[in-house]
Amino acid sequence: MSLAHPLTAKQSKRARSLLKWNIQDVVSRSAIIKKRLEQFEHSQLTLMKSENDDLVKLYTKQGIAFHRSGEVSLSAPKQVTTTSQGSNVYEVEMPSYDARLVQGEDTPDEPAQENTASGT
């Protein structure tokens, strides 16, 4: 994966915020070292191309979009299920869920919270 614009510290922080991830969440899902991610997000170092590409791939698989303007947004992620049959491993793309769930909006299956206070 080749990028026209490298990921910025601000974009990485924003992507983590949208996903509600902390630094350890990113480290556990990628090949980047915790100290390097921390330094990068504090603008103390520049990522190597492989680290940059790894982070962008991780974030985009989770539905993060990086725009030329520098903005970062969240849409429904690509869901992939890995199954194995004998020695063969298959990745099957699953239908995406509604992005409103990620953004904290009520789901149709959840009842609206009612005000139960009564004056009588």
Phi, psi and omega in degrees: 000122180249137184249139175287323181234126178296152176295138177261163177301317180298318179295320179296315178297318181295318179299314178298320180297315179297325180274353184060042179253148169260180183300320180297325177299318179293313182301319182289342181254000183222180180264002183283145179277139184307312182300320180293320178295317178300313180296319179299313183289347173258016178056036179259352176201163176255136179290149169289157181306318181296322178292316179302310182296322179297315179295315180298317179297316179300310182295317182292327176295336179268003176100006179281136176241132177255122183259153180303332180289349183100350179289156178232133180225167182239130173233184180295131180285161172281125179257125181238131177250132179259127177235154178234145179223105186067233179264001180266140178242132182239141173251125182242125179283128181261158177299143180283152175269167183291128182297339179299331180295322180291326184276003174087012179281156179298146175265155180300333183277346182267129178290146177292143179286129181257149175279115185263003180289134178233148183268000182245000000 
